Amino acid sequence: MDKERVLVVDDEAFYIKVLVELLNPNYQVTLAKSGEQALKLLQAEPLPDLILLDVLMPGLDGYQVCSQIKSDARTKDIPVIFLTVKSEVEDEVTGFQCGACDYIAKPFSPPIVTARVATHLALQNSRKQLKQYSEHLEQRVRERTEAISRTQDMAIFCMTSLAETRDNETGMHIRRTQHYVKVLAEHLRSHEKYSNVLDDAYIELLFKSAPLHDIGKVGVPDRILLKPGKLNPDEWEEMKKHAEYGKLALDNAEREYGGSSFLSMAKDIAYSHHERWDGKGYPLGLVAEAIPLSARLMAIADCYDALISKRVYKEAFSYEDASDIIVRGRGTHFDPDMVDAFQALEAVFVDIAKRFADDDG
């Protein structure tokens, strides 16, 4: 096992000799005869485990050296013990204010020095072990959290994929709409109106919640959901209930397992992404900013993807035609800010659509 390293900083030959003879049997001792030399040695690796530092030296004194050691992230945790003839209370206070862990007056008793050195090295080792243990625990927590998150993502994806396939859609619809809302939100976070809302945490929740936007489709009968032609008024009213079914399912989850920011956002998206800026949407006819922001973002993403996708009741629109429809809906169907962001990101939307294209084979 390697010996622990002690740096002795002193300009007096007598004390240097005494300290070297005292510490050499148990420690690896390095010498510096000035503050400047000590700071130069501390620029290299390996660093000492403890520093014995004289106060009264030519050039930089011990207080100045200690202050520099404690201001450097590499060396701030190294314990410093002052050795000095200055033994007034205010001198000790100054030393501790500089960051020293102990103060030994000269002339010193050798047993006192060896005991103090051993004590502070033992404390330093304990601190290192606690830090390593803490870092290990943090890593385990991160790994566990990531595993739980992946499990949640898989469960959400499987559940929503089943809902989408009932409407002859695919899991790629989920992926595309997830990425549409994410790039919209990331673009709008620089907008002064949304900068305080669209932070990293919100955007991550939005990305995770987006797949649940049409989870309520599981409650719509096949004769309506899979009808190849236009729905009659009664069928359309039943179709619109999927927003309520989605909210009801998520309400039940909240009652069973407790509320969370994830479920709250998923419920807003599922219930409100068919609302319109002009109040002519459903299920509540909300107007403008009364519609949750997450739902306004989802409205653009879901509508665009529905337009460019083939369905039992329609052929796919071209990217250009889909974009024109979105833009024409500015201020009526959609939030004007969302449409402006969409126009700035139109090429990105096309790239996402191609990257997560359906497998027609």
C-alpha positions as CSV (number, residue, x, y, z in Angstrom):
1,M,0.0,0.0,0.0
2,D,1.4,3.4,-1.0
3,K,2.3,5.8,1.9
4,E,0.1,8.8,2.3
5,R,1.7,12.0,1.0
6,V,2.5,15.0,3.2
7,L,3.8,18.4,1.8
8,V,5.9,20.3,4.3
9,V,6.2,24.1,3.5
10,D,8.7,25.9,5.7
11,D,11.7,28.1,5.1
12,E,13.6,27.2,8.4
13,A,16.1,24.4,8.0
14,F,15.8,23.3,11.6
15,Y,12.0,22.7,11.4
16,I,12.4,21.0,8.0
17,K,14.9,18.6,9.5
18,V,12.7,17.8,12.5
19,L,9.6,17.3,10.5
20,V,11.3,15.1,7.9
21,E,12.8,12.8,10.6
22,L,9.4,12.8,12.4
23,L,7.2,12.0,9.4
24,N,9.4,10.0,7.0
25,P,8.9,6.6,8.6
26,N,5.2,6.6,8.0
27,Y,4.6,9.1,5.2
28,Q,5.9,10.1,1.8
29,V,7.2,13.6,2.6
30,T,7.7,16.4,0.0
31,L,9.4,19.7,0.8
32,A,8.8,23.3,-0.3
33,K,10.9,26.2,1.1
34,S,8.6,29.0,0.0
35,G,4.9,29.6,-0.7
36,E,5.6,30.1,-4.4
37,Q,7.4,26.7,-4.6
38,A,4.6,25.0,-2.7
39,L,1.9,26.3,-5.2
40,K,4.1,25.2,-8.1
41,L,4.3,21.7,-6.7
42,L,0.6,21.6,-6.3
43,Q,0.1,22.1,-10.0
44,A,1.4,18.6,-10.6
45,E,0.0,15.2,-9.8
46,P,-0.2,13.3,-7.5
47,L,-1.4,15.8,-5.0
48,P,-0.5,15.6,-1.3
49,D,-3.0,14.1,1.2
50,L,-2.1,16.8,3.8
51,I,-0.1,20.0,4.0
52,L,1.9,21.3,6.9
53,L,2.3,25.1,6.2
54,D,4.4,27.7,8.0
55,V,2.9,31.2,8.2
56,L,5.9,33.5,8.4
57,M,7.8,33.1,5.1
58,P,9.5,35.5,2.7
59,G,7.3,36.3,-0.4
60,L,3.8,34.7,0.0
61,D,3.0,34.1,3.6
62,G,1.1,31.0,4.8
63,Y,-2.2,32.8,4.9
64,Q,-1.9,33.8,1.3
65,V,-0.8,30.3,0.2
66,C,-3.7,28.7,2.1
67,S,-6.2,31.0,0.5
68,Q,-4.9,30.1,-3.0
69,I,-5.0,26.4,-2.1
70,K,-8.6,26.7,-0.9
71,S,-9.7,28.7,-4.0
72,D,-8.5,26.0,-6.4
73,A,-11.1,23.2,-7.1
74,R,-8.2,20.7,-7.5
75,T,-6.7,21.4,-4.1
76,K,-9.5,22.9,-1.9
77,D,-10.2,19.6,-0.1
78,I,-6.6,19.0,1.0
79,P,-6.4,19.6,4.8
80,V,-3.9,22.3,5.8
81,I,-2.3,22.5,9.2
82,F,-0.5,25.7,10.1
83,L,2.8,25.6,12.0
84,T,3.9,29.0,13.3
85,V,5.3,31.0,16.2
86,K,2.3,33.3,15.9
87,S,0.1,32.0,18.7
88,E,-2.3,34.8,19.5
89,V,-6.0,34.0,19.3
90,E,-6.5,36.4,16.4
91,D,-3.7,34.6,14.5
92,E,-5.5,31.3,14.9
93,V,-8.8,32.9,13.8
94,T,-7.1,34.2,10.7
95,G,-5.7,30.8,9.9
96,F,-9.1,29.1,10.2
97,Q,-10.7,31.8,8.1
98,C,-8.2,31.0,5.3
99,G,-9.4,27.4,5.4
100,A,-6.9,25.7,7.7
101,C,-8.2,22.6,9.6
102,D,-5.7,23.0,12.5
103,Y,-3.1,25.3,14.1
104,I,0.1,24.1,15.9
105,A,2.3,26.6,17.6
106,K,6.1,26.5,17.3
107,P,8.1,25.2,19.0
108,F,5.9,22.1,18.8
109,S,5.9,18.8,20.5
110,P,6.7,16.0,18.1
111,P,4.0,13.6,19.5
112,I,1.4,16.4,19.1
113,V,2.4,16.9,15.4
114,T,2.3,13.1,14.7
115,A,-1.1,12.8,16.4
116,R,-2.6,15.8,14.6
117,V,-1.3,14.6,11.2
118,A,-2.6,11.1,11.8
119,T,-6.0,12.4,13.0
120,H,-6.5,14.7,10.0
121,L,-5.4,12.1,7.5
122,A,-7.9,9.7,9.0
123,L,-10.6,12.3,8.8
124,Q,-9.6,13.0,5.2
125,N,-9.8,9.3,4.3
126,S,-13.2,9.0,5.9
127,R,-14.4,12.0,3.9
128,K,-13.1,10.4,0.7
129,Q,-14.8,7.1,1.5
130,L,-18.1,8.9,2.2
131,K,-17.8,10.8,-1.0
132,Q,-17.1,7.6,-3.0
133,Y,-20.0,5.9,-1.3
134,S,-22.3,8.9,-2.0
135,E,-21.2,8.9,-5.7
136,H,-21.8,5.2,-5.9
137,L,-25.3,5.6,-4.4
138,E,-26.1,8.5,-6.8
139,Q,-24.9,6.3,-9.8
140,R,-27.2,3.4,-8.6
141,V,-30.1,5.8,-8.2
142,R,-29.5,7.2,-11.7
143,E,-29.3,3.7,-13.2
144,R,-32.5,2.6,-11.3
145,T,-34.3,5.8,-12.4
146,E,-33.3,5.3,-16.0
147,A,-34.4,1.7,-15.8
148,I,-37.8,2.7,-14.4
149,S,-38.1,5.4,-17.1
150,R,-37.4,3.0,-19.9
151,T,-40.0,0.6,-18.5
152,Q,-42.5,3.4,-18.3
153,D,-41.7,4.4,-21.9
154,M,-42.1,0.8,-23.1
155,A,-45.4,0.4,-21.3
156,I,-46.7,3.7,-22.7
157,F,-45.5,2.9,-26.2
158,C,-47.1,-0.6,-26.2
159,M,-50.4,0.7,-24.8
160,T,-50.7,3.6,-27.2
161,S,-49.6,1.5,-30.2
162,L,-52.5,-0.8,-29.5
163,A,-54.8,2.2,-29.4
164,E,-53.4,3.6,-32.7
165,T,-53.6,0.2,-34.5
166,R,-57.4,0.2,-34.0
167,D,-57.5,3.3,-36.2
168,N,-55.2,1.7,-38.8
169,E,-52.4,3.9,-37.6
170,T,-48.9,2.7,-36.5
171,G,-46.4,3.2,-33.8
172,M,-44.6,5.6,-36.1
173,H,-47.5,8.1,-35.7
174,I,-46.6,8.1,-32.1
175,R,-42.9,8.7,-32.8
176,R,-43.6,11.4,-35.3
177,T,-46.0,13.4,-33.1
178,Q,-43.6,13.1,-30.2
179,H,-40.8,14.7,-32.2
180,Y,-43.0,17.3,-33.8
181,V,-44.2,18.6,-30.4
182,K,-40.6,18.5,-29.0
183,V,-39.1,20.6,-31.8
184,L,-42.0,23.1,-31.6
185,A,-41.5,23.5,-27.9
186,E,-37.7,23.8,-28.2
187,H,-38.2,26.5,-30.9
188,L,-40.8,28.4,-28.8
189,R,-38.7,28.4,-25.6
190,S,-36.8,31.4,-26.9
191,H,-40.1,33.3,-27.2
192,E,-40.5,35.7,-24.3
193,K,-44.1,34.5,-23.7
194,Y,-43.0,30.9,-23.2
195,S,-39.4,31.1,-21.9
196,N,-40.5,30.6,-18.2
197,V,-42.7,27.6,-19.1
198,L,-40.9,25.7,-21.8
199,D,-37.9,24.5,-19.7
200,D,-36.1,21.2,-20.0
201,A,-38.4,19.5,-17.5
202,Y,-41.6,20.6,-19.3
203,I,-40.3,19.5,-22.7
204,E,-39.3,16.1,-21.4
205,L,-42.8,15.7,-19.9
206,L,-44.3,16.8,-23.1
207,F,-42.3,14.3,-25.1
208,K,-43.3,11.5,-22.7
209,S,-47.0,12.5,-22.5
210,A,-47.6,13.1,-26.2
211,P,-48.1,9.3,-27.1
212,L,-51.2,9.3,-24.9
213,H,-53.0,12.0,-26.9
214,D,-55.5,9.5,-28.6
215,I,-55.6,6.8,-25.9
216,G,-59.3,7.4,-25.7
217,K,-59.8,5.7,-29.1
218,V,-60.0,2.4,-27.3
219,G,-63.5,3.3,-26.2
220,V,-64.8,4.1,-29.7
221,P,-66.7,1.3,-31.5
222,D,-65.0,-0.2,-34.5
223,R,-68.0,0.5,-36.7
224,I,-67.2,4.2,-36.2
225,L,-63.4,4.2,-35.8
226,L,-62.9,2.0,-38.9
227,K,-65.6,3.4,-41.1
228,P,-64.1,4.0,-44.6
229,G,-66.6,6.8,-45.5
230,K,-67.7,10.1,-43.9
231,L,-69.2,9.9,-40.5
232,N,-72.9,10.9,-40.0
233,P,-73.7,13.5,-37.3
234,D,-74.5,10.8,-34.6
235,E,-71.3,8.9,-35.5
236,W,-69.2,12.1,-35.3
237,E,-70.6,12.9,-31.9
238,E,-69.6,9.4,-30.7
239,M,-66.1,9.8,-32.3
240,K,-65.5,13.0,-30.5
241,K,-66.0,11.3,-27.2
242,H,-62.5,9.7,-27.5
243,A,-61.2,12.9,-25.9
244,E,-63.4,12.3,-22.8
245,Y,-62.6,8.6,-22.7
246,G,-58.9,9.5,-22.7
247,K,-59.4,11.9,-19.8
248,L,-61.5,9.4,-17.9
249,A,-58.8,6.7,-18.2
250,L,-56.1,9.1,-16.9
251,D,-58.4,10.3,-14.1
252,N,-58.8,6.7,-13.0
253,A,-55.0,6.3,-13.1
254,E,-54.6,9.4,-10.9
255,R,-57.2,8.0,-8.4
256,E,-55.5,4.6,-8.3
257,Y,-51.9,5.7,-8.1
258,G,-51.9,9.4,-7.1
259,G,-51.3,12.5,-9.2
260,S,-48.2,13.4,-11.1
261,S,-47.0,16.1,-13.5
262,F,-46.8,13.4,-16.2
263,L,-50.4,12.3,-15.8
264,S,-51.6,15.9,-15.5
265,M,-50.0,16.9,-18.8
266,A,-51.1,13.7,-20.5
267,K,-54.7,14.4,-19.4
268,D,-54.5,18.0,-20.8
269,I,-53.2,16.7,-24.1
270,A,-55.7,13.8,-24.4
271,Y,-58.7,16.0,-23.4
272,S,-57.9,19.2,-25.2
273,H,-55.8,18.7,-28.3
274,H,-59.0,18.9,-30.5
275,E,-59.9,22.3,-29.1
276,R,-59.6,25.2,-31.5
277,W,-58.1,28.7,-31.1
278,D,-61.5,30.2,-32.2
279,G,-63.5,28.2,-29.7
280,K,-65.1,25.9,-32.3
281,G,-63.3,22.7,-31.1
282,Y,-64.3,20.0,-28.7
283,P,-65.0,18.8,-26.1
284,L,-65.4,22.1,-24.2
285,G,-65.1,24.7,-26.9
286,L,-62.2,26.4,-25.1
287,V,-60.9,29.6,-26.6
288,A,-57.3,30.8,-27.3
289,E,-55.0,30.6,-24.3
290,A,-57.7,28.9,-22.2
291,I,-56.5,25.8,-24.1
292,P,-53.5,24.2,-22.2
293,L,-50.2,25.0,-24.0
294,S,-49.4,21.3,-24.3
295,A,-52.6,20.7,-26.1
296,R,-52.0,23.7,-28.5
297,L,-48.7,22.2,-29.4
298,M,-50.2,18.7,-29.8
299,A,-52.9,20.1,-32.1
300,I,-50.4,21.2,-34.7
301,A,-48.4,17.9,-34.5
302,D,-51.5,15.6,-34.6
303,C,-53.2,17.5,-37.4
304,Y,-50.1,17.7,-39.6
305,D,-49.4,14.0,-39.2
306,A,-53.0,13.1,-39.9
307,L,-52.9,15.1,-43.1
308,I,-49.7,13.5,-44.4
309,S,-50.9,10.0,-43.5
310,K,-53.1,7.6,-45.4
311,R,-56.3,6.6,-43.5
312,V,-59.2,4.3,-44.3
313,Y,-61.3,7.4,-45.1
314,K,-58.7,9.4,-47.1
315,E,-55.5,9.4,-49.1
316,A,-52.3,11.1,-47.7
317,F,-51.8,14.8,-48.5
318,S,-48.4,16.0,-49.8
319,Y,-46.1,17.8,-47.3
320,E,-46.8,21.1,-49.2
321,D,-50.6,20.7,-49.0
322,A,-50.5,19.7,-45.4
323,S,-48.4,22.8,-44.6
324,D,-50.8,25.1,-46.5
325,I,-53.7,23.7,-44.4
326,I,-51.9,24.3,-41.1
327,V,-50.9,27.9,-42.1
328,R,-54.5,28.7,-43.3
329,G,-55.7,27.6,-39.8
330,R,-53.5,30.3,-38.1
331,G,-55.7,32.2,-35.6
332,T,-58.8,30.1,-36.3
333,H,-57.9,26.4,-35.7
334,F,-54.5,26.9,-34.3
335,D,-52.6,29.2,-31.9
336,P,-50.8,31.8,-34.1
337,D,-47.5,31.3,-32.2
338,M,-47.6,27.6,-32.8
339,V,-48.2,28.1,-36.5
340,D,-45.4,30.6,-36.8
341,A,-43.1,28.1,-35.1
342,F,-44.3,25.4,-37.5
343,Q,-43.5,27.5,-40.5
344,A,-40.0,28.1,-39.2
345,L,-39.6,24.4,-38.7
346,E,-41.4,23.1,-41.8
347,A,-38.3,21.4,-43.2
348,V,-37.6,19.8,-39.8
349,F,-41.2,18.4,-39.8
350,V,-40.6,16.9,-43.2
351,D,-37.4,15.3,-42.0
352,I,-39.1,13.8,-39.0
353,A,-41.9,12.5,-41.2
354,K,-39.4,10.8,-43.5
355,R,-37.2,9.5,-40.6
356,F,-40.1,7.8,-38.9
357,A,-42.1,6.9,-42.0
358,D,-44.6,4.0,-41.9
359,D,-43.5,0.7,-43.2
360,D,-45.9,0.1,-46.1
361,G,-44.5,-3.3,-46.7
